Amino acid sequence: MADLPTPDTGGEIEWVATHLADLVRPGDTVTGSASHRGGQSAADAALAGYNVRGYANRRNEVWPADRRGASALSPYIRHGLLSLSRVWEHVGGGPSRDVSAFRDELLWQEYARHLYARLGESTRRSLRFSVQERGPAYSWPTQMSCVNLAVTELARDGWLPNQMRMWLASQWAVRDGGGWRDGEDEFFRHLLDGSRAANRVGWQWTVGALTGKPYGFSRWQVNKRAPGLCEQCALQAACPIEDWPPEDPPEPRAFVDPQMRRSAAEAAPPPTVVTGAVEAVWITAESLGDDDPALAAHPELPVHFVWDRPLLQRLRLAPKRLVFLTETLADLARRRMLHLHVGDPRQELAGVPLAATVAPVPGWGQRAGALDIVSPHAWPWLVPPHEGPVTSFTAWRRRAKV
């Protein structure tokens, strides 16, 4: 088990280019996000500077950028730098309408995690209604100003407001007939907050695989959310989304996973039991924050992070995602003794008695099962898992206790 050198703050792009170049697509330029920097320090500053006032009215605004009300905290939430509970508490005391709307979005994030924890890789399939999942190679119609704006920001920043994500997903799958899983893969490659949980539930909702009602992207939304953008478009006089797309509701799936309706196992996860002396803490991209339960419980122990080479060679994430994670690790190394590795975690950490936070994703369990996790720590849910339905956000929320 050989350590990689610890990245220096400010040198993360060069570090990724030197040590992780074989994990990105050939020809990809290694650069960071233009809008977000990784790390606990950056996450804390972003949260401290966020004021929820006006969120309800402005959360779906797109252009110009200064009209937007989206918090842009999602990359930090996705990687555990900000817990949902902490963000929930931060907005308390704001205007009630804004707080309610914002907390609804946090609950959507939690719903996606519950759904993924229960169904795992089954979320690759259209869950309730049959929608085309794979299709031929697709190219964004960037001659459309609305699509070009979104695609440019996706590639440059690795982040988009939710309204723009719905535009792109609807254009890809509803308008142009592309496979939603192909589009979801493309988002996952670029988005700093890309997770199979939130990304998949977002695409399934937009294309109608969850609800049976696809989201119909049209010029009306662009004029409402980005006033003036259409006037800059080369297709202004011949807009391909002038009218609503034809209504073509998907067919219900013949088989719906019964775990969507009930899962007693999810409501009663196994207890965490310490079985030996801990030598180190293992962290993953699911939970990199200082408040990670395993990190917080063992402040004196060294910390290990493994760049999962087999996984990353398959995913070929955009370099800005790797740079964001490296920025986060460089920031953590200022406070903790950090050991970095590249390889298969099951080999890199074999034989080390570890403390770790149990992440609610199938990949974590697959790797942890081969390691010596002597001190598991429970995932910090905002909403405790329950056995009721996850067939929709509304059905799940009826049973949610928060």
VMD Tcl script that draws the C-alpha trace (Angstrom):
set ca {
  {0.00 0.00 0.00}
  {1.83 3.09 -1.29}
  {0.69 6.63 -0.56}
  {0.30 9.32 -3.17}
  {1.75 12.71 -2.20}
  {-0.71 15.03 -0.50}
  {-1.91 17.81 -2.84}
  {-1.07 21.38 -1.91}
  {-3.82 23.98 -1.74}
  {-3.63 25.87 -5.02}
  {-1.82 23.04 -6.83}
  {-4.76 20.66 -7.27}
  {-5.05 20.95 -11.06}
  {-1.41 20.03 -11.56}
  {-1.77 17.23 -9.00}
  {-4.69 15.67 -10.91}
  {-2.83 16.01 -14.21}
  {0.20 14.28 -12.69}
  {-1.40 11.47 -10.68}
  {-4.85 10.81 -12.19}
  {-4.37 11.49 -15.90}
  {-5.20 7.89 -16.82}
  {-8.65 8.21 -15.20}
  {-10.04 10.87 -17.57}
  {-10.93 10.66 -21.24}
  {-8.02 11.08 -23.68}
  {-7.93 14.68 -24.81}
  {-9.75 16.09 -21.78}
  {-8.03 19.20 -20.43}
  {-7.53 19.07 -16.68}
  {-9.12 22.16 -15.19}
  {-11.35 23.03 -12.26}
  {-14.87 24.37 -12.04}
  {-15.30 28.06 -12.79}
  {-18.03 28.39 -10.17}
  {-17.17 26.06 -7.25}
  {-14.08 25.20 -5.25}
  {-13.99 22.03 -3.21}
  {-13.25 21.73 0.49}
  {-14.81 22.16 3.91}
  {-13.60 25.76 4.09}
  {-15.32 26.61 0.80}
  {-18.49 24.79 1.88}
  {-18.62 26.63 5.21}
  {-18.15 29.97 3.47}
  {-20.85 29.21 0.91}
  {-23.35 28.27 3.61}
  {-22.49 31.27 5.78}
  {-23.08 33.56 2.81}
  {-26.41 32.04 1.81}
  {-29.63 33.89 2.65}
  {-32.86 32.07 1.85}
  {-34.90 35.27 1.47}
  {-36.48 35.41 -1.98}
  {-35.89 31.74 -2.73}
  {-39.52 30.82 -3.40}
  {-39.88 33.45 -6.12}
  {-36.44 33.13 -7.68}
  {-35.42 29.47 -7.37}
  {-36.36 28.67 -10.99}
  {-34.91 31.79 -12.60}
  {-32.17 31.11 -15.16}
  {-30.90 34.19 -17.00}
  {-29.36 36.66 -16.49}
  {-27.46 34.84 -13.76}
  {-28.03 37.58 -11.18}
  {-31.75 36.74 -11.23}
  {-31.14 33.22 -9.96}
  {-32.25 32.18 -6.50}
  {-30.81 28.67 -6.42}
  {-28.42 28.22 -3.50}
  {-25.67 26.38 -5.48}
  {-24.87 24.41 -2.29}
  {-25.57 21.02 -3.87}
  {-21.92 20.03 -4.64}
  {-21.10 20.43 -0.95}
  {-24.22 18.55 0.11}
  {-23.53 15.72 -2.31}
  {-20.06 15.04 -0.87}
  {-21.05 15.39 2.78}
  {-19.29 18.71 3.34}
  {-22.66 20.11 4.34}
  {-25.18 17.75 5.88}
  {-28.83 18.18 5.01}
  {-29.55 18.70 8.70}
  {-27.06 21.54 8.95}
  {-28.43 23.29 5.87}
  {-31.98 22.72 7.13}
  {-31.13 24.50 10.38}
  {-29.23 27.31 8.63}
  {-32.33 28.63 6.87}
  {-34.50 28.51 9.98}
  {-35.80 31.94 10.89}
  {-36.06 33.11 7.29}
  {-39.34 34.10 5.62}
  {-41.71 31.18 6.10}
  {-42.61 30.79 2.42}
  {-38.96 30.77 1.39}
  {-37.95 28.38 4.16}
  {-40.75 25.98 3.25}
  {-39.85 25.97 -0.44}
  {-36.15 25.53 0.29}
  {-36.69 22.73 2.78}
  {-38.89 20.97 0.23}
  {-35.83 20.83 -2.04}
  {-33.74 19.36 0.77}
  {-36.42 16.73 1.28}
  {-36.23 15.91 -2.44}
  {-32.52 15.23 -1.95}
  {-33.32 13.00 1.01}
  {-36.07 11.21 -0.90}
  {-33.59 10.43 -3.70}
  {-31.18 8.95 -1.16}
  {-33.92 6.83 0.42}
  {-35.03 5.57 -2.98}
  {-31.46 4.69 -3.98}
  {-30.68 3.07 -0.63}
  {-33.72 0.84 -1.03}
  {-33.48 -0.02 -4.74}
  {-29.77 0.44 -5.55}
  {-28.88 -0.49 -9.12}
  {-32.55 -1.18 -9.90}
  {-32.82 2.58 -10.38}
  {-31.10 2.06 -13.72}
  {-34.48 0.93 -15.03}
  {-37.50 3.11 -15.64}
  {-39.19 2.56 -12.30}
  {-42.95 2.94 -12.84}
  {-43.52 3.84 -16.52}
  {-41.64 2.51 -19.53}
  {-39.44 5.19 -21.12}
  {-36.65 4.61 -23.64}
  {-33.45 4.09 -21.67}
  {-30.76 3.79 -24.33}
  {-30.51 5.29 -27.79}
  {-28.11 6.32 -30.55}
  {-25.32 8.85 -30.06}
  {-26.75 12.29 -29.30}
  {-25.52 15.83 -29.90}
  {-27.01 18.82 -28.12}
  {-28.72 21.27 -30.52}
  {-26.47 24.13 -29.44}
  {-27.79 26.46 -32.16}
  {-30.63 26.99 -29.68}
  {-29.54 29.74 -27.28}
  {-31.30 28.15 -24.30}
  {-29.61 24.78 -24.84}
  {-26.24 26.36 -25.62}
  {-26.33 28.40 -22.40}
  {-27.01 25.28 -20.33}
  {-24.48 23.06 -22.10}
  {-21.78 25.75 -21.80}
  {-22.31 26.10 -18.06}
  {-22.44 22.33 -17.58}
  {-19.03 21.94 -19.23}
  {-17.47 25.04 -17.64}
  {-18.86 24.91 -14.11}
  {-20.10 21.39 -13.53}
  {-23.24 22.88 -12.03}
  {-26.65 24.04 -13.27}
  {-29.81 25.32 -11.61}
  {-32.51 22.67 -11.57}
  {-34.60 24.48 -14.20}
  {-31.76 24.22 -16.73}
  {-31.29 20.53 -15.91}
  {-34.94 19.93 -16.71}
  {-34.59 21.85 -19.99}
  {-31.67 19.68 -21.11}
  {-33.20 16.41 -19.95}
  {-36.50 17.18 -21.69}
  {-34.77 18.27 -24.88}
  {-32.67 15.08 -24.88}
  {-35.33 12.51 -24.06}
  {-38.78 14.07 -24.61}
  {-38.12 16.30 -27.64}
  {-35.37 14.36 -29.45}
  {-36.15 10.81 -28.31}
  {-32.76 10.05 -26.75}
  {-32.34 7.39 -24.09}
  {-32.68 8.87 -20.62}
  {-29.92 6.70 -19.18}
  {-27.51 8.04 -21.79}
  {-28.42 11.57 -20.76}
  {-28.13 10.70 -17.09}
  {-24.64 9.32 -17.72}
  {-23.66 12.56 -19.46}
  {-24.90 14.65 -16.53}
  {-23.15 12.35 -14.05}
  {-19.85 12.76 -15.87}
  {-19.94 16.55 -15.57}
  {-21.94 17.54 -12.49}
  {-19.98 18.28 -9.31}
  {-23.07 17.18 -7.40}
  {-23.56 14.14 -9.63}
  {-24.88 11.19 -7.66}
  {-26.75 8.20 -8.98}
  {-29.40 8.90 -6.35}
  {-30.33 12.50 -7.18}
  {-29.32 12.40 -10.84}
  {-31.39 9.34 -11.66}
  {-34.49 10.44 -9.78}
  {-34.29 13.82 -11.53}
  {-34.12 12.26 -14.98}
  {-36.83 9.70 -14.18}
  {-39.14 12.48 -12.98}
  {-38.45 14.70 -16.02}
  {-39.00 12.01 -18.65}
  {-42.09 10.60 -16.92}
  {-40.63 7.29 -15.77}
  {-41.72 8.06 -12.20}
  {-44.94 9.98 -12.79}
  {-46.19 8.98 -16.25}
  {-46.18 12.67 -17.23}
  {-43.06 13.94 -19.06}
  {-41.92 17.52 -18.51}
  {-42.70 19.44 -21.72}
  {-39.91 21.93 -22.36}
  {-41.03 24.79 -24.62}
  {-40.30 28.39 -25.51}
  {-42.79 29.46 -22.84}
  {-40.40 28.34 -20.08}
  {-37.47 30.14 -21.71}
  {-39.36 33.41 -21.99}
  {-40.53 33.11 -18.38}
  {-37.26 32.04 -16.78}
  {-34.74 33.71 -19.10}
  {-36.45 36.82 -20.51}
  {-34.53 38.23 -23.46}
  {-32.56 35.08 -24.21}
  {-34.70 34.11 -27.19}
  {-33.97 37.48 -28.81}
  {-30.31 36.41 -29.05}
  {-31.12 33.08 -30.72}
  {-30.37 32.33 -34.38}
  {-33.57 30.28 -34.43}
  {-35.75 33.03 -32.98}
  {-37.98 33.14 -36.06}
  {-38.11 29.36 -36.44}
  {-38.02 28.12 -32.87}
  {-38.11 24.30 -32.70}
  {-39.74 24.44 -29.26}
  {-42.30 27.13 -30.06}
  {-45.16 24.79 -29.17}
  {-45.60 22.20 -26.45}
  {-44.30 18.77 -27.42}
  {-46.95 16.22 -28.44}
  {-48.49 14.46 -25.47}
  {-47.34 10.87 -25.55}
  {-47.70 9.47 -22.03}
  {-45.57 6.39 -21.35}
  {-47.08 3.01 -20.63}
  {-47.05 1.71 -17.04}
  {-44.39 -0.92 -16.47}
  {-45.65 -4.47 -16.30}
  {-43.56 -5.07 -13.17}
  {-42.90 -2.49 -10.49}
  {-40.33 -3.43 -7.85}
  {-42.31 -4.33 -4.69}
  {-39.65 -2.59 -2.57}
  {-40.97 0.69 -3.91}
  {-44.13 0.04 -1.91}
  {-42.69 -1.38 1.30}
  {-39.35 -2.36 2.83}
  {-39.15 -3.26 6.49}
  {-35.38 -3.80 6.20}
  {-34.84 -0.17 5.20}
  {-36.78 1.03 8.23}
  {-34.70 -1.08 10.60}
  {-31.05 -0.97 9.46}
  {-28.63 -3.26 11.31}
  {-27.09 -1.79 14.47}
  {-23.54 -0.51 14.32}
  {-21.34 -2.63 16.57}
  {-17.66 -2.03 17.37}
  {-15.75 -5.29 17.03}
  {-12.14 -4.25 17.57}
  {-9.53 -1.53 18.01}
  {-9.50 1.05 15.22}
  {-6.25 2.05 13.49}
  {-7.54 4.44 10.82}
  {-10.62 6.08 9.30}
  {-11.74 5.29 5.77}
  {-13.59 8.04 3.90}
  {-15.19 7.97 0.47}
  {-16.58 10.59 -1.90}
  {-19.99 10.07 -0.29}
  {-18.91 11.75 2.94}
  {-15.80 13.96 3.05}
  {-16.83 16.61 5.57}
  {-15.40 17.27 9.00}
  {-18.76 16.23 10.47}
  {-18.58 12.76 8.93}
  {-19.52 10.53 11.91}
  {-16.43 8.30 11.65}
  {-14.07 11.25 11.23}
  {-15.63 13.13 14.13}
  {-15.52 10.07 16.41}
  {-11.80 9.45 15.86}
  {-10.10 12.86 15.64}
  {-6.70 11.41 16.58}
  {-6.51 8.73 13.88}
  {-5.05 8.92 10.37}
  {-7.48 9.07 7.46}
  {-7.40 7.06 4.22}
  {-8.99 7.92 0.88}
  {-8.65 5.67 -2.17}
  {-9.09 6.84 -5.74}
  {-10.98 3.79 -6.98}
  {-9.10 3.11 -10.21}
  {-11.37 0.36 -11.62}
  {-14.46 2.48 -11.01}
  {-13.01 5.75 -12.29}
  {-11.54 4.16 -15.40}
  {-15.04 2.99 -16.25}
  {-16.77 6.29 -15.44}
  {-14.21 8.64 -17.04}
  {-15.49 11.62 -15.09}
  {-14.84 15.12 -16.36}
  {-11.56 16.42 -14.86}
  {-13.31 19.21 -12.95}
  {-14.99 16.58 -10.78}
  {-11.61 15.08 -9.86}
  {-10.19 18.55 -9.22}
  {-13.13 19.39 -6.92}
  {-12.47 16.23 -4.90}
  {-8.73 16.96 -4.81}
  {-9.42 20.48 -3.53}
  {-11.54 18.91 -0.80}
  {-8.79 16.47 0.17}
  {-6.12 19.19 0.15}
  {-8.28 21.21 2.52}
  {-8.83 18.21 4.80}
  {-5.08 17.50 4.89}
  {-4.57 20.83 6.63}
  {-6.39 19.41 9.68}
  {-5.89 15.64 9.57}
  {-3.15 13.15 8.74}
  {-4.33 12.05 5.31}
  {-3.16 9.08 3.25}
  {-4.13 8.96 -0.42}
  {-4.05 5.87 -2.62}
  {-5.08 4.92 -6.13}
  {-6.26 1.39 -6.87}
  {-8.96 -0.98 -5.66}
  {-9.98 -0.04 -2.08}
  {-10.38 -3.73 -1.24}
  {-6.70 -4.22 -1.94}
  {-5.30 -0.86 -0.85}
  {-6.84 -1.07 2.64}
  {-6.78 -4.83 3.16}
  {-5.98 -5.86 6.74}
  {-6.32 -2.36 8.26}
  {-8.85 -2.17 11.15}
  {-11.03 0.73 10.03}
  {-13.72 3.07 11.24}
  {-16.09 4.20 8.48}
  {-19.47 5.81 7.97}
  {-21.95 3.44 6.35}
  {-22.92 5.14 3.10}
  {-26.37 4.29 1.68}
  {-25.07 3.33 -1.78}
  {-24.48 -0.19 -3.15}
  {-20.85 0.47 -4.08}
  {-19.94 1.21 -0.48}
  {-21.29 -2.11 0.74}
  {-19.58 -4.03 -2.04}
  {-16.20 -2.66 -1.02}
  {-16.74 -2.58 2.74}
  {-17.66 -6.24 2.75}
  {-14.07 -7.10 1.83}
  {-12.51 -4.76 4.41}
  {-12.02 -4.92 8.15}
  {-14.60 -2.35 9.29}
  {-14.36 -2.75 13.05}
  {-16.16 0.50 13.90}
  {-19.07 1.30 11.54}
  {-20.91 4.57 12.05}
  {-24.53 5.23 11.05}
  {-25.34 7.50 8.14}
  {-26.60 10.95 9.31}
  {-30.07 10.93 7.78}
  {-32.19 14.07 7.79}
  {-35.28 11.83 7.74}
  {-35.03 8.41 9.42}
  {-35.78 5.64 6.91}
  {-39.29 4.24 7.07}
  {-40.89 1.14 5.61}
  {-43.59 2.96 3.65}
  {-43.80 3.62 -0.10}
  {-41.20 5.45 -2.17}
  {-43.33 5.27 -5.30}
  {-43.40 9.08 -5.34}
  {-42.03 11.97 -3.34}
  {-45.53 12.71 -2.05}
  {-46.10 9.14 -0.87}
  {-42.70 9.03 0.82}
  {-43.14 12.39 2.52}
  {-46.40 11.39 4.17}
  {-44.38 9.03 6.35}
  {-41.30 11.26 6.74}
  {-40.51 12.50 10.23}
  {-38.43 15.65 10.34}
}
mol new
graphics top color blue
foreach p $ca { graphics top sphere $p radius 0.5 }
foreach p [lrange $ca 0 end-1] q [lrange $ca 1 end] { graphics top cylinder $p $q radius 0.2 }
display resetview
